[in-house]
Amino acid sequence: MDANGIEAKETILASAQLGRKDAAAMAKAAGKVIVAKGKKLTEFKGGSAGKDVVDAMLGPTGNLRAPTLRKGKTVIVGFNDETYTKALL
């Protein structure tokens, strides 16, 4: 993000351990949720905190996967270079 002059409005450390309730609140407030796991991308319609979207957002420890980015009504969970480039530029 620094290379493109983009600055985060808020940074939350991974030690905050955001869990199921936090992921559900993010999904419900979002218009779209994109989850990246390796090269696989899964897109969910926001406005719902269904089990499938919340489970996809959580890692094996039960905490929100990192990195998580919220831009406008879009939430991106996990890292995919192409998805971040589209969202940030």
C-alpha positions in Angstrom: 0.0 0.0 0.0 2.9 2.4 0.8 4.2 2.0 -2.8 0.9 3.4 -4.1 0.5 6.2 -1.6 -2.4 4.5 0.1 -2.8 4.9 3.9 -5.0 2.8 6.2 -7.6 4.7 8.2 -7.5 2.0 10.9 -5.2 -0.8 11.7 -6.2 -3.6 14.1 -3.5 -5.9 15.3 -3.9 -9.7 14.8 -3.6 -10.0 18.6 -7.0 -8.5 18.9 -8.4 -11.9 17.9 -11.6 -10.9 16.2 -13.9 -13.9 16.2 -17.2 -15.2 14.8 -19.3 -12.3 16.1 -17.0 -9.8 14.6 -16.9 -11.6 11.2 -20.7 -11.9 11.2 -21.0 -8.1 11.9 -18.6 -7.3 9.0 -20.5 -9.6 6.6 -23.8 -8.2 7.5 -22.6 -4.6 7.0 -20.9 -5.4 3.7 -22.3 -5.2 0.2 -19.8 -7.9 -0.9 -17.4 -10.2 0.8 -14.5 -11.7 -1.1 -12.5 -14.5 0.6 -9.1 -15.5 -0.8 -7.6 -18.8 0.3 -4.5 -19.5 -1.8 -5.4 -18.9 -5.4 -9.1 -19.7 -4.8 -11.4 -16.7 -4.6 -15.0 -17.0 -3.2 -17.4 -14.1 -3.5 -20.4 -13.7 -1.2 -23.2 -11.2 -1.4 -23.1 -9.1 1.7 -26.0 -8.1 4.0 -26.1 -11.6 5.5 -24.2 -13.3 8.2 -24.9 -16.9 7.0 -22.8 -19.7 8.3 -21.0 -20.3 4.9 -19.7 -16.7 4.6 -18.7 -16.5 8.3 -17.0 -19.9 8.2 -15.0 -18.8 5.1 -13.9 -15.6 6.9 -12.4 -17.5 9.9 -9.1 -19.3 10.1 -8.4 -22.6 11.8 -8.1 -20.9 15.2 -11.7 -19.5 14.9 -10.4 -15.9 14.4 -10.8 -13.6 11.5 -8.2 -14.5 8.8 -5.6 -11.9 8.0 -5.2 -9.7 6.2 -8.7 -8.3 6.2 -9.5 -5.2 4.3 -12.7 -3.1 4.3 -13.1 -0.5 1.6 -16.5 1.0 1.3 -19.0 -1.8 1.2 -16.5 -4.4 0.2 -14.7 -6.7 2.6 -11.7 -8.7 1.4 -10.5 -11.5 3.7 -7.1 -13.2 2.9 -4.6 -12.0 0.4 -4.8 -12.1 -3.4 -2.6 -9.7 -5.3 -5.0 -9.1 -8.2 -8.0 -8.6 -5.9 -6.1 -6.1 -3.7 -4.9 -4.2 -6.8 -8.5 -3.9 -8.2 -9.8 -2.8 -4.8 -7.1 -0.2 -4.0 -6.3 1.4 -7.4 
